Amino acid sequence: MPRTFNSAKDISSLEGKVVLITGGNAGIGASTVRALALHQPACIYLCARKISAAEALIQSIHETSPKANIVPLQLDLSSFDSIRRCAEEFNQQSDRLDILFLNAGICATPPALTNEGYESQFGVNHVGHAMLTQLLLPKMLRTQQDHPKADVRIHCTSSMGGVVFVPATGLDLQQMDKADAFSHGMVRYGHSKLANILFARKLSQIYPSINTTSSHPGTVKSDIWGKAYEEHKWLSRLLAPVVWMTGVSTDEGAKTQLWCATAATGKGNGLVENGKFYVPTGKLSDDNKNQKNQALADELWEWTSKELAKHGAPGWPTAL
């Protein structure tokens, strides 16, 4: 059942830990950064497409948490060149990485392709994050080697859209070079969010020493909905009242991913289980046929690995 979680009280000290979060300048990402800053991690690397937006948030946080060490990094997940630069800058600056939040995302945006030619929502929400993860994993594995007591985790911000708005086949990777795949923005979104769930599941199997989870933040009153309305004006009229009446604040929406990244791990009552998908707040959701379909997880992993390799990615590091 849903749990009570107060990030100010229930997150233990993060002293010495290094955190990196994508899309940390707005929405639940910004709320996640604010919550983590209260617990004094060694550093939070805040990745944003616009550095100015990251710097504005950092300045705001410093008004209440003046000692918070938050470093902005420029990151455009639709560009592999940008992802490489971001990862290189981080790897040069930090000697460890304890928690990686794959949080950034776009929703129901107009048909488009990323710089490398992937359907934009899938390219940003999944492929870009997969590239970033592959480039940062060696640092995470090194953190475990250098600090045996380190609690290294990866969290993928997904959505119930990955359960509800998906193609009949669950995945249809052959269409991911088409800007207008599935002919509807919400299905493209759901397809990318299912990929987040499956990616987390497979990562937990390949790297069992790293606790990797995914979650649905709930219906959150954030900027992502405003961008979704650009393609389908009817969506605004349909969803706006629902979001307004049932939606939660970004602080509330950030709770499940904060719980997944900081609460106690291992099988048992109320503990974070590796590879699982959670809904608010910290409730295990493992009953959808697609999200626990091992064949789909394997297919996504193989496809993603091949696509990254085509663009010069180094490959997945050897697990500990």
C-alpha positions as CSV (number, residue, x, y, z in Angstrom):
1,M,0.0,0.0,0.0
2,P,1.2,3.6,-0.4
3,R,3.5,4.8,2.3
4,T,4.0,8.1,4.1
5,F,7.3,9.7,3.0
6,N,8.6,13.0,4.2
7,S,11.8,13.7,2.2
8,A,13.0,16.3,4.8
9,K,12.8,13.7,7.6
10,D,13.1,10.3,6.0
11,I,16.2,10.8,3.8
12,S,19.3,10.0,5.7
13,S,22.5,12.0,5.4
14,L,23.9,12.1,1.9
15,E,27.3,13.3,3.2
16,G,30.1,12.4,0.7
17,K,27.7,11.2,-2.0
18,V,27.6,12.6,-5.5
19,V,24.3,12.9,-7.4
20,L,23.6,13.6,-11.1
21,I,20.2,14.4,-12.3
22,T,18.9,15.2,-15.8
23,G,16.2,17.7,-16.3
24,G,16.9,19.0,-12.8
25,N,16.0,22.6,-13.5
26,A,12.2,22.3,-13.6
27,G,9.2,20.2,-12.5
28,I,9.8,17.2,-10.3
29,G,13.5,17.4,-11.2
30,A,13.8,20.8,-9.5
31,S,11.9,19.5,-6.5
32,T,14.2,16.5,-6.3
33,V,17.2,18.7,-6.3
34,R,15.7,21.0,-3.6
35,A,14.9,17.9,-1.4
36,L,18.4,16.4,-1.8
37,A,20.2,19.6,-1.1
38,L,18.8,19.6,2.4
39,H,20.8,16.4,3.2
40,Q,24.3,17.7,2.3
41,P,25.6,15.5,-0.5
42,A,29.1,16.3,-1.6
43,C,27.8,17.6,-4.9
44,I,24.7,17.6,-7.0
45,Y,25.3,17.9,-10.8
46,L,22.3,19.5,-12.3
47,C,21.9,18.8,-16.0
48,A,19.7,21.1,-18.1
49,R,19.3,22.0,-21.7
50,K,19.6,25.7,-20.8
51,I,22.4,26.5,-18.3
52,S,20.6,29.8,-17.4
53,A,17.6,27.8,-16.1
54,A,19.9,25.6,-14.0
55,E,21.7,28.6,-12.6
56,A,18.5,30.3,-11.7
57,L,17.3,27.3,-9.7
58,I,20.7,27.0,-8.0
59,Q,20.5,30.6,-7.0
60,S,17.1,30.1,-5.6
61,I,18.2,27.0,-3.6
62,H,21.1,28.9,-2.1
63,E,18.7,31.3,-0.5
64,T,17.6,28.6,1.9
65,S,20.5,26.1,1.6
66,P,23.6,28.4,1.1
67,K,26.1,25.6,1.6
68,A,24.6,23.3,-1.1
69,N,27.2,22.4,-3.7
70,I,25.3,22.2,-7.0
71,V,27.1,22.3,-10.3
72,P,25.2,23.0,-13.6
73,L,26.0,21.0,-16.7
74,Q,24.6,21.6,-20.1
75,L,22.8,18.6,-21.6
76,D,20.6,18.2,-24.6
77,L,19.4,14.6,-24.7
78,S,18.5,14.9,-28.4
79,S,22.1,15.2,-29.3
80,F,24.8,12.6,-28.8
81,D,27.5,15.2,-29.1
82,S,25.9,17.1,-26.2
83,I,25.6,13.9,-24.2
84,R,29.3,13.1,-24.7
85,R,30.4,16.6,-23.7
86,C,28.2,16.4,-20.5
87,A,29.6,13.0,-19.5
88,E,33.2,14.1,-20.3
89,E,32.8,17.2,-18.2
90,F,31.3,15.3,-15.3
91,N,33.9,12.5,-15.4
92,Q,36.7,15.1,-15.4
93,Q,35.2,16.9,-12.4
94,S,34.1,14.1,-10.2
95,D,35.8,11.0,-8.9
96,R,32.6,9.2,-7.9
97,L,28.9,8.9,-8.7
98,D,26.5,7.5,-6.2
99,I,23.0,8.3,-7.5
100,L,22.0,8.9,-11.2
101,F,18.5,10.2,-11.8
102,L,17.4,9.8,-15.4
103,N,14.6,12.3,-14.9
104,A,14.4,14.5,-18.0
105,G,11.6,13.9,-20.5
106,I,9.2,15.3,-23.1
107,C,5.6,14.4,-23.5
108,A,3.3,14.3,-26.6
109,T,5.4,16.8,-28.5
110,P,4.9,17.3,-32.2
111,P,6.5,14.8,-34.6
112,A,10.3,15.3,-34.8
113,L,13.6,13.5,-35.0
114,T,16.6,13.8,-32.7
115,N,20.0,14.8,-34.2
116,E,20.8,11.1,-34.8
117,G,17.4,10.4,-36.4
118,Y,15.3,8.8,-33.7
119,E,11.7,9.6,-33.0
120,S,12.1,12.5,-30.6
121,Q,10.3,11.3,-27.5
122,F,11.9,7.9,-27.7
123,G,15.2,9.5,-28.6
124,V,15.2,11.9,-25.6
125,N,13.4,9.8,-23.0
126,H,15.2,6.6,-23.7
127,V,18.0,6.6,-26.2
128,G,19.7,9.8,-25.0
129,H,19.5,8.5,-21.4
130,A,20.9,5.1,-22.4
131,M,23.9,6.8,-24.0
132,L,24.5,8.9,-20.9
133,T,24.2,5.9,-18.7
134,Q,26.7,3.9,-20.7
135,L,29.2,6.8,-20.4
136,L,28.7,7.2,-16.7
137,L,28.5,3.6,-15.6
138,P,32.3,3.1,-15.4
139,K,32.3,5.9,-12.8
140,M,29.5,4.2,-10.8
141,L,31.3,0.9,-10.9
142,R,34.5,2.5,-9.8
143,T,32.7,4.2,-7.0
144,Q,31.6,0.7,-5.7
145,Q,35.2,-0.5,-6.0
146,D,36.7,2.5,-4.2
147,H,34.0,2.7,-1.6
148,P,32.8,-0.8,-0.7
149,K,30.0,0.6,1.5
150,A,28.7,2.9,-1.3
151,D,25.0,2.5,-2.1
152,V,25.0,3.1,-5.8
153,R,21.7,3.6,-7.6
154,I,20.1,4.5,-10.9
155,H,16.5,5.8,-11.1
156,C,14.5,6.2,-14.3
157,T,11.5,8.5,-14.2
158,S,8.8,6.7,-16.2
159,S,5.0,7.0,-16.2
160,M,1.8,5.1,-16.2
161,G,1.8,6.2,-19.8
162,G,4.2,3.3,-20.3
163,V,1.4,1.0,-19.2
164,V,-1.7,2.7,-20.8
165,F,-0.5,4.5,-23.9
166,V,1.5,1.7,-25.7
167,P,1.3,0.0,-29.1
168,A,-0.4,-3.4,-29.1
169,T,3.0,-5.1,-29.4
170,G,4.4,-3.3,-26.4
171,L,7.4,-2.2,-28.3
172,D,7.7,-1.4,-32.0
173,L,11.4,-0.4,-32.5
174,Q,11.3,-0.6,-36.2
175,Q,9.3,2.7,-36.3
176,M,11.8,4.6,-34.2
177,D,13.3,6.3,-37.3
178,K,9.9,7.9,-38.1
179,A,9.0,11.3,-36.7
180,D,5.3,10.4,-36.8
181,A,5.5,6.9,-35.5
182,F,2.1,5.5,-34.3
183,S,0.5,8.8,-35.6
184,H,-0.2,10.0,-32.1
185,G,2.0,11.9,-29.7
186,M,0.6,10.2,-26.6
187,V,1.4,6.7,-28.0
188,R,4.9,7.8,-28.8
189,Y,5.2,9.1,-25.2
190,G,3.9,5.8,-23.8
191,H,6.2,3.8,-26.0
192,S,9.2,5.8,-24.6
193,K,8.0,5.4,-21.0
194,L,7.6,1.6,-21.4
195,A,11.2,1.7,-22.6
196,N,12.2,3.4,-19.3
197,I,10.6,0.6,-17.3
198,L,12.2,-2.1,-19.4
199,F,15.6,-0.4,-19.4
200,A,15.6,-0.2,-15.6
201,R,14.7,-3.9,-15.4
202,K,17.4,-5.0,-17.7
203,L,20.1,-2.7,-16.1
204,S,19.3,-4.4,-12.8
205,Q,20.0,-7.8,-14.4
206,I,23.2,-6.8,-16.1
207,Y,24.5,-4.8,-13.1
208,P,22.9,-6.4,-10.0
209,S,25.3,-4.6,-7.7
210,I,23.6,-1.3,-8.7
211,N,20.0,-0.8,-7.5
212,T,18.1,0.4,-10.6
213,T,14.4,1.3,-10.4
214,S,11.7,3.2,-12.3
215,S,8.6,5.0,-11.2
216,H,5.5,6.9,-12.0
217,P,5.4,10.2,-10.2
218,G,1.6,10.6,-10.3
219,T,-0.4,13.2,-12.2
220,V,1.8,16.2,-11.6
221,K,1.0,19.9,-12.2
222,S,4.2,20.6,-14.2
223,D,5.4,22.3,-17.4
224,I,5.4,19.0,-19.3
225,W,1.6,19.2,-19.9
226,G,1.8,22.6,-21.4
227,K,4.3,21.4,-24.0
228,A,2.1,18.4,-24.8
229,Y,-0.8,20.6,-25.8
230,E,1.1,22.1,-28.7
231,E,0.3,19.1,-30.9
232,H,-3.2,18.3,-29.8
233,K,-5.2,21.3,-28.6
234,W,-8.1,19.0,-27.7
235,L,-5.7,17.4,-25.2
236,S,-5.5,20.7,-23.3
237,R,-9.3,21.0,-23.0
238,L,-9.6,17.3,-21.9
239,L,-6.7,17.0,-19.5
240,A,-6.3,20.5,-18.0
241,P,-9.4,20.1,-15.7
242,V,-8.3,16.6,-14.7
243,V,-4.7,17.7,-14.0
244,W,-6.0,20.7,-12.0
245,M,-8.5,18.7,-9.9
246,T,-6.4,15.5,-9.3
247,G,-2.8,16.6,-9.9
248,V,-0.3,17.0,-7.2
249,S,2.5,19.5,-6.7
250,T,6.0,18.8,-8.1
251,D,7.2,18.3,-4.5
252,E,4.7,15.5,-4.0
253,G,5.4,14.1,-7.5
254,A,9.1,13.9,-6.6
255,K,8.6,11.7,-3.6
256,T,8.5,8.3,-5.2
257,Q,11.8,8.8,-7.1
258,L,13.4,10.2,-3.9
259,W,12.2,7.2,-2.0
260,C,13.5,4.8,-4.7
261,A,16.9,6.5,-4.6
262,T,17.4,6.7,-0.9
263,A,15.2,4.2,1.1
264,A,16.5,0.9,2.3
265,T,17.0,-1.8,-0.3
266,G,16.3,-5.5,-0.5
267,K,13.3,-7.8,-0.6
268,G,10.9,-7.4,2.2
269,N,8.0,-5.2,3.4
270,G,8.4,-1.7,2.1
271,L,12.0,-2.1,0.8
272,V,13.2,-0.9,-2.6
273,E,13.6,-4.0,-4.9
274,N,16.1,-3.9,-7.7
275,G,14.6,-3.6,-11.2
276,K,11.1,-2.8,-10.1
277,F,8.5,-0.2,-11.1
278,Y,6.9,1.9,-8.4
279,V,3.9,4.3,-8.1
280,P,3.2,6.9,-5.4
281,T,4.4,6.7,-2.9
282,G,6.8,3.8,-3.0
283,K,4.1,1.3,-3.9
284,L,5.3,-1.7,-6.0
285,S,3.5,-2.0,-9.4
286,D,4.5,-5.3,-11.0
287,D,1.3,-6.6,-12.6
288,N,1.4,-5.3,-16.2
289,K,2.3,-7.9,-18.8
290,N,4.6,-5.5,-20.8
291,Q,6.7,-4.1,-18.0
292,K,7.7,-7.6,-16.8
293,N,8.1,-9.1,-20.3
294,Q,11.6,-10.4,-20.3
295,A,11.6,-10.8,-24.1
296,L,10.8,-7.1,-24.5
297,A,13.5,-6.1,-22.1
298,D,16.0,-8.2,-24.0
299,E,14.9,-6.9,-27.3
300,L,15.2,-3.3,-26.2
301,W,18.6,-3.9,-24.7
302,E,20.0,-5.5,-27.9
303,W,18.5,-2.8,-30.1
304,T,19.7,0.0,-27.9
305,S,23.2,-1.4,-27.7
306,K,23.5,-1.8,-31.4
307,E,22.2,1.7,-32.0
308,L,24.6,3.3,-29.6
309,A,27.5,1.4,-31.1
310,K,26.6,2.8,-34.6
311,H,27.3,6.2,-33.2
312,G,30.6,5.4,-31.6
313,A,29.5,4.6,-28.1
314,P,32.1,2.7,-26.0
315,G,29.9,-0.2,-25.1
316,W,28.6,-1.4,-21.7
317,P,31.3,-1.9,-19.1
318,T,31.9,-5.2,-17.5
319,A,29.8,-5.7,-14.4
320,L,31.4,-6.2,-11.0
